[in-house]
Amino acid sequence: MRRFVSALLLFFLFPSFAYASDSYDRLVPLAKKYVGVPYQFGGSSEKGFDCSGFTRHVMSGVGVTLARTTAEQYKQGSAVKKEDLRVGDLVFFETYKKGPSHAGIYIGGNEFIHASSSKGIAVSSLDDSYYKKRYIGARRVLAYEQAAGQFEDIGNDFWANKEIEALGKEEIVLGYAKSYFKPDEMMTRADAAGLIAAHFDFNMNDRKKTFQDVPSDHWAVGAINALVKERIVDKQMTSFQPDEPITREQLAIWFAEAWKLKRGADVPFADVKETDAAYDAIEKLVASGIANGYEDGTFRPKDAVTRAQFAVFLYRAIHMK
């Protein structure tokens, strides 16, 4: 009986890395969809959060189990130096009492997201004078096995290594637990929306149900609504199909709108007609150098996009001259 109780204590006190199946790329959109939710002592839902309730709720969305209180969370994972912070690290502060009494989630750019007692869920800077003098440390609870940009399943000879490594070093992509990228998995429409919205730092706190298959509690609802607001995604659709793979023609339409791509020469592909809804977008995507066709003269607009392919397209779009 004692062994059983001890095992239970260990399960609740330490994050569950082995069973995390969701992409860490979802972390920032998931956290930012709650910006503006009010602070509530003891709160752990979108009706209101306290600081540890918020960190616990967000981390559960990427498969990590945290303890309930700030003090207990400060004992989890491993210690991280401030100069070595990575997206997803928990940051802690000594505020109204001695020891860790406030926590947030580092989201890059020297910023963290947290449940502020005065502003509710908000993004703050670690350089803010209030938090800078109260900062006491950080803990890594995500299962990073490699340095940023390095993934267990992406070797130096992998065809998209350069682009994936660059995006990883910039922490635009984080991959999965144990530093896997899963390059051959299909890129879902929700995951694509999350990465685009996060890159452009769109406001992602609109949680209304715009599409029948994206409820207000969906992790990407804020990112998807942001793309609708920016006219990247057509709000006239009745469904979004968040878990379906994004196709090459859908990616062309989204990227053309997101990056305001310019037109080029006529599309020379045998399987793309001028009457196709994605014709202009594909033309712009090719003209910008983001995507090309295949050796057989086709574009294959209906083909699903893998995570590796999406990373290459995203890298090219971000680094366009």
C-alpha positions in Angstrom: 0.0 0.0 0.0 2.8 2.4 0.9 4.5 1.8 -2.5 1.2 2.5 -4.3 0.7 5.8 -2.4 4.4 6.8 -3.1 3.9 6.1 -6.8 0.8 8.3 -6.8 2.7 11.1 -5.1 5.5 10.9 -7.7 2.9 11.0 -10.5 1.3 14.2 -9.3 4.5 15.9 -8.2 6.4 15.5 -11.5 5.5 16.2 -15.1 4.4 13.3 -17.3 6.8 13.5 -20.2 6.4 9.9 -21.5 2.8 10.3 -22.5 2.9 13.8 -24.0 1.6 13.4 -27.6 0.7 17.0 -28.6 3.1 19.3 -30.3 4.9 21.9 -28.2 4.2 24.3 -31.0 0.7 24.6 -29.7 1.9 26.0 -26.4 2.0 29.7 -27.3 -1.4 29.8 -29.1 -3.0 27.8 -26.3 -1.7 30.2 -23.7 -2.4 33.4 -25.5 -6.0 32.5 -26.2 -6.6 33.4 -22.6 -5.2 36.9 -22.6 -7.6 39.1 -20.8 -9.2 36.4 -18.7 -9.6 37.9 -15.2 -7.5 36.9 -12.2 -9.4 34.8 -9.6 -7.8 33.4 -6.5 -8.0 29.6 -6.7 -9.2 29.9 -10.3 -8.3 27.3 -12.9 -10.6 27.9 -15.8 -11.4 30.5 -18.4 -13.8 32.1 -16.0 -10.7 33.1 -13.9 -7.2 31.9 -13.2 -4.7 32.3 -10.4 -1.0 32.0 -11.5 -0.4 28.3 -10.7 -3.9 27.5 -12.0 -3.0 29.0 -15.3 0.4 27.4 -15.7 -1.1 24.0 -14.7 -4.0 24.4 -17.2 -1.8 25.4 -20.1 0.8 22.7 -19.5 -1.9 20.0 -19.4 -2.7 21.0 -22.9 0.7 19.8 -24.1 0.7 16.6 -22.0 2.6 17.9 -18.9 1.1 17.3 -15.4 1.9 20.1 -12.9 1.2 20.3 -9.2 -1.5 22.8 -8.2 0.5 25.4 -6.1 3.3 27.7 -7.1 5.6 26.3 -4.4 5.0 22.8 -5.5 5.6 23.7 -9.2 8.9 25.3 -8.2 10.1 21.8 -7.2 9.3 20.2 -10.5 11.4 19.7 -13.6 15.0 21.0 -13.6 16.5 24.3 -12.8 17.4 26.6 -15.7 19.6 29.7 -15.7 18.0 32.9 -16.9 20.3 33.2 -19.9 19.3 29.6 -21.0 15.5 30.1 -20.9 13.5 28.3 -23.6 9.9 28.7 -24.6 7.8 26.7 -22.1 10.0 27.1 -19.1 8.3 28.1 -15.9 9.5 31.4 -14.4 9.1 32.2 -10.7 9.0 35.3 -8.6 9.0 36.2 -4.9 6.2 38.7 -4.4 4.0 38.9 -1.3 5.9 36.4 0.8 9.3 34.7 1.1 9.9 32.0 -1.5 8.1 31.4 -4.9 4.7 33.0 -4.8 4.1 33.8 -8.4 4.7 31.8 -11.7 4.4 32.3 -15.4 5.4 30.6 -18.7 8.3 31.9 -20.7 7.2 32.5 -24.3 10.5 33.9 -25.8 11.7 37.4 -26.5 12.3 37.9 -22.8 8.6 37.7 -22.2 6.4 35.5 -20.1 2.6 35.0 -19.9 0.9 34.8 -16.5 -2.1 35.5 -14.4 -1.5 38.9 -13.0 -3.6 39.9 -10.0 -4.2 43.3 -11.5 -4.5 42.6 -15.2 -5.6 38.9 -15.4 -3.9 36.8 -18.1 -1.2 39.1 -19.6 2.2 39.1 -21.3 5.0 40.8 -19.4 8.7 41.4 -19.8 11.3 39.9 -17.5 13.0 43.3 -17.7 10.0 45.0 -16.2 11.3 46.7 -13.0 8.7 45.0 -10.8 9.4 41.4 -12.1 13.1 41.9 -12.6 13.9 42.5 -8.9 11.5 39.7 -7.8 12.7 37.0 -10.2 14.1 34.0 -8.3 14.5 31.2 -10.9 13.1 29.0 -13.6 12.2 25.3 -14.0 12.2 23.3 -17.2 9.1 21.0 -17.3 9.0 20.3 -21.1 10.9 17.3 -22.2 13.6 19.0 -24.2 16.4 16.5 -24.9 18.4 18.5 -27.4 19.4 22.1 -27.8 17.1 24.5 -29.6 17.1 23.6 -33.3 18.3 20.0 -32.8 15.8 17.1 -33.1 16.3 13.4 -32.6 14.7 12.5 -35.9 16.3 15.2 -38.1 19.9 14.3 -39.1 22.4 16.5 -40.9 21.6 14.8 -44.2 17.8 15.3 -43.9 16.6 17.3 -46.9 14.9 20.0 -44.8 17.5 20.1 -42.0 18.7 23.6 -42.6 15.2 25.1 -42.5 14.0 23.1 -39.5 17.2 23.8 -37.6 16.9 27.5 -38.2 13.3 27.7 -37.2 14.1 25.6 -34.1 16.9 27.9 -33.1 14.5 30.9 -33.3 12.0 28.8 -31.3 9.4 29.3 -34.0 9.0 25.5 -34.0 9.5 23.5 -30.9 8.6 20.0 -31.9 7.4 17.2 -29.6 8.5 15.7 -26.3 12.0 14.2 -26.2 13.0 16.6 -29.0 11.3 14.9 -31.9 10.1 16.8 -34.9 8.1 14.1 -36.7 8.8 15.5 -40.1 6.7 13.0 -42.1 3.5 13.6 -40.1 0.8 15.6 -41.9 0.6 19.3 -40.9 -2.9 19.9 -39.6 -4.9 23.0 -40.4 -5.0 23.9 -36.7 -1.3 23.5 -36.2 -0.6 25.6 -39.4 -2.9 28.3 -38.1 -1.2 28.3 -34.7 2.3 28.8 -36.2 1.2 31.5 -38.5 -0.7 33.4 -35.8 2.2 33.1 -33.4 4.8 34.2 -36.0 2.8 37.4 -36.7 2.0 37.9 -33.0 -1.7 38.2 -33.9 -4.2 38.8 -31.1 -5.4 35.3 -30.2 -7.8 35.9 -27.3 -11.0 35.7 -29.4 -12.5 32.4 -28.2 -15.9 32.7 -29.8 -17.2 29.7 -31.9 -16.8 30.9 -35.5 -16.8 27.4 -37.0 -19.0 24.5 -36.0 -16.1 22.2 -35.5 -13.9 24.6 -33.5 -15.5 25.0 -30.1 -14.4 27.8 -27.7 -12.3 25.3 -25.7 -10.2 24.2 -28.7 -6.5 24.9 -28.2 -6.3 26.8 -31.6 -9.6 28.7 -31.5 -7.8 32.0 -30.9 -5.3 31.4 -33.6 -8.0 30.4 -36.1 -10.2 33.4 -35.2 -7.1 35.6 -35.6 -6.6 34.3 -39.2 -10.3 35.0 -39.9 -9.9 38.6 -38.6 -6.8 39.1 -40.8 -8.8 37.7 -43.8 -6.4 34.9 -44.2 -9.1 32.3 -43.6 -12.6 32.7 -45.1 -15.2 33.0 -42.3 -18.0 32.0 -44.7 -17.0 28.4 -44.4 -19.3 26.4 -42.1 -16.5 24.2 -40.9 -12.7 24.6 -40.5 -11.7 20.9 -40.2 -8.9 21.7 -37.7 -7.5 18.1 -37.6 -7.4 17.6 -41.3 -4.0 18.0 -43.2 -3.5 21.4 -44.9 -3.1 20.9 -48.6 -0.7 22.7 -50.9 -3.4 24.9 -52.4 -4.8 25.8 -49.0 -1.3 26.7 -47.8 -0.8 28.9 -51.0 -4.0 30.8 -50.2 -3.1 31.3 -46.5 0.5 32.3 -47.2 -0.5 34.7 -50.1 -2.8 36.6 -47.7 -0.6 36.4 -44.6 2.6 37.7 -46.4 0.8 39.9 -48.9 2.6 38.2 -51.8 2.7 39.8 -55.2 1.7 38.3 -58.5 4.2 36.9 -61.0 4.1 35.1 -64.3 1.3 32.8 -65.2 1.3 29.4 -63.4 2.8 26.8 -65.8 1.4 23.7 -64.0 -0.5 21.1 -65.9 -2.9 20.5 -62.9 -3.7 24.1 -62.1 -6.2 26.0 -64.1 -6.9 29.7 -64.2 -10.5 29.0 -63.0 -9.2 27.3 -59.9 -9.9 29.2 -56.6 -6.2 28.9 -55.6 -4.7 29.9 -59.0 -3.7 33.4 -58.1 -2.3 32.3 -54.7 -0.3 29.5 -56.3 1.0 32.0 -58.8 2.1 34.3 -56.0 3.7 31.5 -53.9 5.8 30.4 -56.9 6.7 33.9 -57.9 8.0 34.6 -54.3 10.1 31.5 -54.3 8.3 29.9 -51.4 7.1 26.9 -53.3 7.9 25.2 -56.6 6.3 22.5 -58.7 7.5 19.0 -59.4 9.7 17.7 -62.2 6.7 16.3 -64.1 5.3 19.8 -64.5 2.6 19.5 -61.8 1.9 21.4 -58.6 -0.3 18.7 -57.0 -2.6 21.3 -55.2 -4.6 18.6 -53.4 -1.6 16.9 -51.8 -1.3 17.1 -48.1 1.6 19.0 -46.6 4.0 17.3 -44.1 5.5 19.0 -41.1 8.9 19.1 -42.9 7.4 20.6 -46.0 5.5 23.2 -44.0 8.7 24.1 -42.1 10.5 24.8 -45.5 7.6 26.9 -46.8 7.5 28.8 -43.5 11.2 29.4 -43.4 11.2 30.7 -47.0 8.3 33.0 -46.3 9.8 34.5 -43.2 13.2 35.0 -44.9 12.0 36.3 -48.2 14.1 39.1 -49.6 
